[in-house]
Amino acid sequence: MTFDTIIRGGTIATASDTFACDIGIRNGRIAALGDNLGTAGEIVDASGKLVLPGGIDSHVHISQPSGPDIVMADDFASATRSAAFGGNTMVLPFAMQQKGQSLREVVADYHRKADGQCYIDVSFHLIIADATDAVLGQELPALVHDGYTSFKVFMTYEGLALSDIEMLNVMSVARETGALVMIHAENYDAIRFLTDRLERAGKTEPHHHATSRPIPVEREATHRAISLAELVDVPIMIVHVSNGEAMEEIRRAQQRGLKVYGETCPQYLVLTEKDLEGLNMEGTKYVCSPPPRDKASQQACWQGMQQGVFSLFSSDHCPFRYDDPKGKLTPKGRTSFRWVPNGIPGVETRLPILFSEGVGKGRISLNEFVALTSTNHAKTYGLYPKKGTIAVGADADLAIWDPNREVTISQSRMHGGSDYTPYEGIAVQGWPVSTMVRGKFVVRDGELAGTLGAGEYVPRAKSDYAKPGGA
C-alpha cells in the first residue's frame, strides 16, 4: 500500500490505549495502523516521541465583542496559530449574540471573521443572550439542524445574564432539538451586590475582582443551574469550574443519575487569587471569571479530574493585551476592577501545563490526558470519531510530543495576539513539537509550516451526551 505520509517509530496514545505502531495517512485521514506499512510520499520519524490525537479546545473566545473601546487580542489567524503551536488541531469558539441581534446574523458574522483565516479546524458554539420567541421558536432549532449543536448561556454579566425563566425556555429548546447546553454559573445579583459594597468602601484594586466573586456565588449558581436542568430533564455542561464546592454540586447531581457534566481550566490548577495582588495594575493580568481561588480549590479541581467529575479540560482562552488602553489597562479599568476586561490567554499553554503537572507528576495517566484534552471534547460536542482519536478512518489530526523537553513558559515563546501570558515563568516538562491537521503539518519541529486558510469549519452532529436522561 502507498500512503501520502507514514509516521514511524512513535508511541501512540489514545484515551484507552498506549501502543507502538506506525500511522499511515492517505487523503487527510488515518488509513492504517501497524508495522511495515510500505511506501509513502514522506516518512516522518517519531522515534522517542509520543504521537497523540491533536488537542481540541472546546472553550475559547476569538474576535468577540467585549464592550465599548475594548478589543480582544486575537483574531482567528493569531488564535488558531497559537493553538497549533500548543498542540491543538481544533478549537470551538463562540458566536456571541447581543441584545436585539438575530442568531443567524451572528453566525454569518463569525463565519466572515473566520473564513480563510484559520490554521486549524474550527466549529462554533452559540451564545444565547436574547431569548426571544423568534430566536427560540425559529432560529435556534434551525441552527441546531445545521450543525450548531451546542450553545452557552450566562448567569452573570450585564447584557448576557438570563433569568431563570429564560434559562428554562432555552433548556426546553435544547431538549426538543438534541443540543447541549453550556452554562457559566455565577450569581449576577450577588456579584452586583458585593461589587457595589466594595466600591463604596473604596476597595477598587484588581484583586477585589476575586473578592466580588467568592465561592458561594459560583456554588449557588451551579446548584440552581442543575435544579433548572432537572426540571426540564436536559443534560448540561457546567463550564470553567474553579473550586471544590461547585464541583461537589456536580458530583451529587451525577450520583443521582443526572446528566450533568463539568469542565475545569489551567488557571484553577496553577494560579491563585494572590496572583491578582500584583503591584499597580499587574493584577489585571489575572482577572477572569470565575477567578483563581486558593490551594485547596486547586486540589479539589485535580480531584474532580481524577475522579471523573470533570470530563473536559479547556483553556477558556479570552485574550486581551495588557499594556493597551483597549485591553487590560483601559482607563475605566484603572478606576475599578468592575471595568477590567474579563479573561486571560491560554490556548497555547493548556496542554503543556496539564501534561507536566498531570502526567509528569503522576496525578493523571497519559490516557486520561488524551481523554480530558481531546477525545472527550469530540464525544461531547458531536465530533467523534472524525476527531479526537487515532483510529482508521479518523481525520489525521495529530500532535507529536517530546515528553522530556523542558520549557519555561514565557511570552517570548507565545504565538498569539496578547502581549503577556499569565503563566510566565512556570517550568514544564513535555512539549508539542509538531502538529498535523488532516495529514498536513501546521507546526513542524517548532516552526510554522501550515498555510493560513487551510483550517476548515466543521459542522457537528448531535451528541449522545445531549440525550435526556429520561428519554
Secondary structure, 3 states (H helix, E strand, C coil): CEEEEEEECCEEECCCCEEECEEEEECCEEEEEECCCCEEEEEEECCCCEEEECEEEEEECCCCCCCCCCCCCCCHHHHHHHHHHCCEEEEEEEEECCCCCCHHHHHHHHHHHHCCCCCCEECCEEECCCCCHHHHHHHHHHHHHCCCCEEEEECCCCCCECCHHHHHHHHHHHHHHCCEEEEECCCHHHHHHHHHHHHHCCCCCCCHHHHCCCHHHHHHHHHHHHHHHHHHCCCEEECCCCCHHHHHHHHHHHHCCCCEEEEECCHHHHCCHHHHHCCCCHHHHHCCCCCCCCHHHHHHHHHHHHCCCEEEECCCECCCCCCCCCCCCCHHHHCCHHHCCCCECCCCCHHHHHHHHHHCCCCCCHHHHHHHHHHHHHHHCCCCCCCCCCCCCCECCEEEEEEEEEEECCHHHCCCCCCCCCCCCCEEEEEEEEEEECCEEEEECCEECCCCCCCCECCCCCCHHHCCCCC
